[in-house]
Amino acid sequence: MAPYERPFEIHVHGDIPLRPEVSYDEIQDALRPLWKYAGARSLAAAAASHYEDEPGIQFEASTHTLHLCWTVLGDQDFRQAIDETCMALNELAASGAAIEVTFYDAEFDEEEAGPDEEARDDFVMLFVGPTPAAIMQVQRDLLVEDVLHVMERHFDASELGGVVDEIDRLFAKRFDALVHSLDLGRPPRGSGGHGGPAGGRRPRHLH
């Protein structure tokens, strides 16, 4: 794909805990859709980000964690590559994790844009995990943090226990709908996760 056919700067961000026995070759194979999309012949050749100040794709052996803070030039067809990657990472993940994918409109100039022009930016949150229950846990934690972040502007945190209970009830209901056909373990509960900014163009991750 020529540079003029790459209207987006696509940023992939996330930390995925991997099983201790996972090898580098397995990681390279799981990430094959990404590095082939970048036009590389190996993971090592594509690991560096389009931006020098971003860590890129790194595997931290001491903690068995795959770190993604990587930008590549591309188009909407990148969605297929990241979907295939997530499917492969499900087989390697030790627990659930979220992956943020942000499409920045590289052709949009805020200073030169007219009052009715908007960037074609887009954002998607993807999830990986060894089981659907592990993925649901991450989804639940992110939702709780986002909801509490908004509501704590108007209510004291001690008043929001009922809100968290209702979120847990909704996820438990979804879990019960799946448990008839899959062995998912315990339904998601607890706190954790992280939220993201809302409104306007998403800022790039700074390091």
ROVOGU-648506 format. One line per 4 residues: their letters; for each residue x, y, z of N, C-alpha, C, O. Coordinates in steps of 0.1 Angstrom, whole numbers. Example, Ala and Ser with C-alpha at 12.3 -4.5 7.8 and 13.67 -1.06 7.14 Angstrom:
BEGIN
as	132 -57 78 123 -45 78 132 -33 78 142 -33 85  128 -22 71 137 -11 71 129 0 79 134 11 80
END
This chain:
BEGIN
mapy	9 -12 0 0 0 0 9 12 0 17 14 9  7 21 -10 15 33 -11 12 43 0 0 43 5  21 52 3 18 62 14 5 70 11 -2 73 21  3 74 -1 -9 82 -4 -22 74 -3 -33 80 -3
erpf	-21 61 -1 -33 52 1 -34 49 15 -43 40 19  -27 55 24 -28 52 38 -33 65 45 -25 73 51  -46 66 46 -52 79 51 -52 80 66 -57 90 72  -48 69 73 -49 69 88 -36 66 94 -28 58 89
eihv	-33 72 106 -23 68 115 -30 59 125 -39 65 132  -27 47 126 -35 37 135 -26 34 147 -15 28 146  -31 37 159 -24 35 171 -30 23 179 -42 23 181  -22 14 182 -26 2 190 -20 3 203 -7 4 205
hgdi	-28 1 214 -23 3 228 -29 -7 237 -41 -9 237  -20 -14 245 -25 -23 254 -14 -32 261 -3 -32 255  -17 -37 272 -7 -46 279 -14 -60 281 -25 -60 288  -9 -70 275 -15 -83 276 -7 -93 284 4 -96 279
plrp	-12 -98 295 -4 -108 303 -5 -121 296 -16 -126 292  7 -127 294 7 -140 287 11 -152 296 17 -149 307  7 -164 292 10 -175 301 26 -177 301 32 -174 291  31 -182 312 46 -182 314 53 -191 304 64 -188 300
evsy	46 -201 298 52 -210 289 52 -205 275 58 -212 266  46 -194 272 45 -189 258 59 -185 253 66 -178 260  62 -189 241 75 -186 235 74 -174 226 64 -170 222  86 -169 223 87 -157 213 81 -161 200 74 -153 193
deiq	84 -174 195 79 -178 182 63 -178 182 57 -175 172  57 -182 193 43 -182 194 37 -167 194 27 -165 188  44 -158 200 40 -144 200 42 -139 186 33 -132 181  53 -142 179 55 -137 166 44 -142 157 39 -135 148
dalr	40 -155 158 30 -161 150 16 -154 153 8 -151 143  13 -151 166 0 -145 169 -1 -131 163 -11 -126 159  11 -124 163 11 -110 158 14 -109 143 15 -98 138  14 -120 136 17 -121 122 8 -111 114 13 -104 105
plwk	-5 -111 117 -13 -101 109 -9 -87 110 -10 -79 100  -3 -83 122 1 -69 123 14 -66 116 15 -57 108  24 -75 118 37 -72 111 36 -74 96 43 -68 89  28 -83 91 26 -84 77 18 -72 71 21 -68 60
yaga	9 -67 79 2 -55 75 12 -43 73 10 -35 64  21 -43 82 31 -32 81 42 -34 70 50 -26 68  40 -45 63 49 -48 52 63 -54 56 72 -54 49  63 -59 68 76 -65 74 76 -80 72 66 -86 68
rsla	88 -86 73 90 -100 72 91 -107 85 93 -120 85  91 -100 96 92 -106 109 86 -96 119 85 -84 116  84 -101 131 79 -92 142 90 -82 146 87 -70 148  102 -87 146 113 -78 150 115 -66 140 118 -55 144
aaaa	112 -69 127 113 -59 117 102 -48 118 104 -37 113  91 -52 124 79 -43 125 77 -37 139 68 -30 141  85 -42 149 83 -38 163 84 -23 166 77 -18 174  92 -16 158 93 -2 160 81 5 155 76 2 145
shye	77 15 163 65 23 159 68 33 148 80 37 146  58 38 141 60 49 132 65 61 138 72 70 132  62 63 151 68 74 159 79 70 168 77 60 176  90 76 168 102 72 176 99 73 191 106 65 198
depg	90 82 195 88 83 210 79 73 216 76 73 227  74 63 207 65 53 212 74 40 213 82 37 205  71 32 224 79 20 226 77 9 215 86 1 213  66 9 208 64 -1 197 58 -13 203 50 -13 212
iqfe	62 -25 198 58 -38 203 69 -44 211 80 -46 205  67 -47 223 77 -52 232 72 -63 240 60 -63 245  80 -74 242 77 -85 251 86 -84 263 98 -85 262  80 -83 275 87 -82 288 87 -96 294 78 -100 300
asth	99 -103 292 99 -117 296 98 -119 311 92 -129 316  103 -109 319 103 -111 334 89 -111 339 86 -117 350  79 -104 333 66 -104 337 56 -111 328 44 -111 330  62 -117 317 54 -124 307 43 -115 301 31 -119 300
tlhl	46 -102 298 37 -92 294 40 -87 280 52 -84 277  30 -87 271 32 -81 258 27 -67 258 15 -64 261  36 -57 255 33 -43 256 31 -38 241 40 -40 233  20 -32 239 17 -26 226 15 -11 227 5 -6 234
cwtv	24 -3 221 22 11 220 28 14 206 39 19 205  20 12 196 26 10 182 17 17 172 5 15 173  22 25 164 15 32 153 19 27 140 31 26 137  10 25 131 12 21 117 4 29 108 -7 33 112
lgdq	8 31 96 0 38 86 -9 28 79 -4 17 76  -22 31 77 -30 22 71 -44 27 68 -46 40 67  -54 18 66 -67 22 62 -77 14 71 -73 7 80  -90 14 68 -100 7 76 -98 -8 75 -103 -16 83
dfrq	-90 -13 64 -88 -27 63 -79 -33 75 -78 -45 76  -73 -24 83 -66 -28 94 -74 -35 104 -69 -44 112  -87 -33 104 -96 -39 114 -95 -54 113 -96 -61 123  -94 -60 101 -93 -74 99 -80 -79 105 -80 -90 111
aide	-69 -72 103 -56 -76 109 -57 -77 124 -52 -86 130  -63 -66 130 -63 -66 145 -73 -76 150 -70 -82 161  -84 -79 143 -93 -89 147 -86 -103 147 -88 -111 157  -79 -106 137 -72 -119 136 -61 -120 147 -59 -131 153
tcma	-55 -109 150 -45 -109 160 -51 -111 174 -46 -119 182  -62 -105 177 -69 -108 189 -73 -122 191 -72 -128 202  -78 -128 180 -82 -142 181 -70 -151 184 -71 -160 192  -59 -148 179 -47 -156 182 -42 -153 196 -37 -162 202
lnel	-43 -141 201 -38 -138 214 -47 -144 225 -42 -146 236  -59 -147 222 -68 -154 231 -61 -167 236 -63 -171 247  -54 -174 226 -48 -186 229 -35 -185 238 -31 -195 244  -30 -173 239 -17 -171 246 -20 -163 260 -11 -164 268
aasg	-31 -156 261 -33 -148 272 -35 -155 285 -41 -166 285  -29 -150 296 -31 -156 309 -43 -150 316 -49 -157 325  -47 -138 313 -60 -132 318 -65 -122 308 -59 -120 298  -76 -117 311 -83 -107 302 -75 -94 301 -68 -90 310
aaie	-76 -88 289 -69 -75 287 -76 -67 276 -83 -73 268  -75 -54 277 -81 -46 267 -71 -40 257 -59 -38 261  -74 -39 245 -66 -33 234 -73 -21 228 -84 -23 222  -67 -9 229 -73 3 223 -67 5 209 -55 4 207
vtfy	-76 7 199 -72 10 186 -78 23 181 -90 25 181  -69 33 178 -74 46 174 -69 49 160 -58 48 157  -79 53 152 -76 57 138 -76 72 138 -86 79 140  -64 78 135 -63 92 133 -63 96 119 -55 90 111
daef	-71 105 115 -72 110 101 -60 118 98 -59 129 102  -51 112 91 -38 118 87 -39 129 77 -30 137 76  -51 130 70 -53 140 60 -60 152 65 -62 162 58  -64 152 78 -72 163 84 -62 173 90 -54 169 99
deee	-64 185 87 -56 196 93 -65 205 100 -74 212 94  -64 205 114 -73 213 122 -73 228 119 -83 235 119  -61 233 115 -59 247 113 -65 251 99 -70 263 98  -65 242 90 -70 246 76 -84 241 74 -90 245 64
agpd	-89 233 83 -103 228 81 -113 238 82 -112 248 90  -124 237 74 -135 246 75 -143 243 87 -142 233 94  -153 252 91 -161 251 103 -170 238 102 -173 233 113  -173 233 91 -182 221 90 -174 209 87 -180 198 86
eear	-161 210 86 -152 198 84 -149 191 97 -145 198 107  -149 178 97 -145 170 109 -136 159 105 -136 154 94  -127 156 114 -117 145 112 -125 132 111 -135 130 118  -120 122 104 -125 109 103 -119 100 114 -118 88 111
ddfv	-116 106 125 -110 97 136 -120 87 140 -132 89 139  -115 76 145 -123 65 150 -116 58 161 -104 58 162  -124 51 169 -118 44 181 -125 32 184 -138 32 183  -118 21 187 -125 8 190 -117 2 202 -105 2 202
mlfv	-124 -4 211 -118 -11 222 -121 -26 220 -132 -31 218  -110 -34 219 -111 -48 217 -106 -55 230 -99 -49 238  -110 -68 231 -106 -75 243 -101 -89 240 -106 -95 230  -91 -93 248 -86 -107 246 -86 -113 260 -86 -107 270
gptp	-86 -127 260 -85 -134 272 -86 -149 270 -91 -153 259  -82 -157 279 -83 -172 278 -97 -177 278 -99 -188 272  -106 -170 283 -120 -175 284 -129 -163 282 -125 -152 284  -142 -165 278 -152 -154 277 -153 -148 291 -156 -135 292
aaim	-153 -155 302 -154 -149 315 -143 -140 318 -145 -129 324  -131 -143 314 -119 -134 316 -121 -121 308 -118 -110 313  -126 -122 296 -129 -110 288 -140 -102 294 -139 -90 295  -151 -108 299 -162 -101 306 -157 -94 318 -162 -83 321
qvqr	-147 -100 325 -142 -93 337 -136 -80 334 -138 -70 341  -128 -79 323 -122 -67 319 -132 -57 314 -131 -45 318  -142 -61 307 -153 -53 302 -160 -47 314 -163 -35 314  -163 -55 324 -170 -50 336 -162 -40 343 -167 -30 347
dllv	-149 -42 345 -141 -33 353 -139 -20 346 -140 -9 352  -138 -20 332 -137 -7 325 -150 1 326 -150 13 328  -162 -6 325 -174 0 326 -176 7 340 -181 18 341  -173 -1 350 -174 5 364 -166 17 365 -171 27 371
edvl	-154 17 361 -145 29 363 -150 40 355 -150 52 360  -155 38 342 -160 49 334 -173 55 340 -174 67 341  -182 46 345 -194 51 351 -192 59 364 -197 70 366  -183 54 373 -180 61 385 -173 74 382 -175 84 390
hvme	-164 74 372 -157 86 369 -167 98 366 -165 109 370  -177 94 358 -187 104 355 -196 108 367 -198 120 369  -200 98 374 -210 100 385 -204 107 397 -211 114 405  -190 105 399 -184 111 411 -183 126 409 -179 133 419
rhfd	-186 132 397 -187 146 396 -199 152 403 -200 164 406  -209 143 405 -222 147 411 -225 141 425 -233 146 432  -219 129 427 -222 122 440 -209 118 447 -199 116 440  -210 116 460 -199 110 467 -197 96 464 -207 89 461
asel	-185 91 464 -182 77 460 -189 67 469 -193 57 464  -192 71 482 -198 62 491 -213 60 487 -220 51 492  -218 69 479 -232 68 475 -235 59 462 -246 56 458  -224 54 457 -225 47 443 -224 32 444 -223 26 434
ggvv	-225 27 456 -224 12 457 -235 5 450 -233 -5 444  -247 11 450 -258 5 443 -256 5 428 -261 -4 421  -249 15 423 -247 15 408 -238 4 404 -240 -3 394  -227 1 412 -218 -10 409 -225 -23 410 -223 -32 402
deid	-234 -24 421 -242 -36 422 -251 -39 410 -252 -50 405  -256 -28 404 -265 -30 392 -257 -34 380 -261 -42 372  -245 -29 379 -236 -33 368 -232 -47 369 -232 -55 359  -229 -51 381 -226 -65 384 -238 -74 381 -236 -85 375
rlfa	-250 -70 384 -262 -78 381 -264 -80 366 -267 -90 361  -261 -69 358 -262 -70 344 -252 -79 338 -255 -87 329  -240 -79 343 -230 -88 338 -232 -102 342 -230 -112 335  -238 -104 354 -241 -117 359 -252 -123 350 -252 -135 347
krfd	-261 -115 346 -272 -120 337 -266 -124 324 -270 -134 318  -257 -116 318 -251 -120 306 -243 -133 307 -243 -141 298  -236 -134 319 -228 -146 322 -237 -158 322 -234 -169 316  -249 -157 329 -258 -168 330 -263 -173 316 -266 -184 314
alvh	-264 -163 307 -269 -167 294 -259 -175 286 -262 -182 277  -246 -174 290 -236 -181 283 -232 -195 290 -228 -204 284  -234 -195 303 -229 -206 311 -236 -219 307 -230 -230 310  -247 -219 301 -254 -231 297 -246 -239 286 -247 -251 285
sldl	-238 -232 278 -231 -239 267 -216 -239 269 -209 -246 262  -211 -230 278 -196 -229 280 -193 -230 294 -200 -225 303  -181 -235 297 -176 -236 311 -167 -223 313 -156 -223 309  -173 -213 319 -166 -200 319 -160 -197 333 -153 -186 334
grpp	-161 -205 343 -156 -201 356 -166 -192 363 -178 -192 360  -161 -184 372 -169 -175 380 -173 -162 372 -165 -158 364  -185 -157 374 -189 -145 368 -180 -133 373 -175 -133 384  -179 -123 364 -170 -111 368 -175 -103 379 -187 -99 379
rgsg	-166 -100 388 -169 -91 399 -156 -84 403 -146 -88 398  -157 -73 411 -145 -67 416 -143 -54 408 -151 -50 400  -131 -48 411 -128 -35 405 -115 -36 398 -107 -45 400  -113 -26 389 -100 -25 382 -103 -19 368 -112 -12 366
ghgg	-93 -21 359 -95 -15 346 -90 -1 345 -84 4 355  -93 6 334 -89 20 332 -99 26 322 -104 19 314  -101 39 324 -110 46 315 -102 54 304 -90 54 304  -109 60 295 -103 68 285 -110 81 284 -121 83 289
pagg	-104 91 277 -110 104 276 -122 104 267 -123 95 258  -132 112 269 -144 113 261 -145 127 254 -142 137 261  -150 127 242 -152 140 235 -139 145 228 -128 144 233  -141 150 216 -130 156 209 -121 145 203 -123 133 204
rrpr	-109 149 197 -100 140 192 -92 134 204 -88 141 213  -90 121 203 -83 114 214 -68 118 214 -62 118 203  -62 122 225 -48 126 225 -40 113 223 -43 102 227  -28 115 216 -19 104 215 -13 101 228 -11 109 237
hlh	-9 88 230 -2 84 242 12 90 242 19 89 233  15 96 253 28 102 255 37 94 264 32 89 274  50 93 261 59 85 269 72 93 272 81 88 278
END
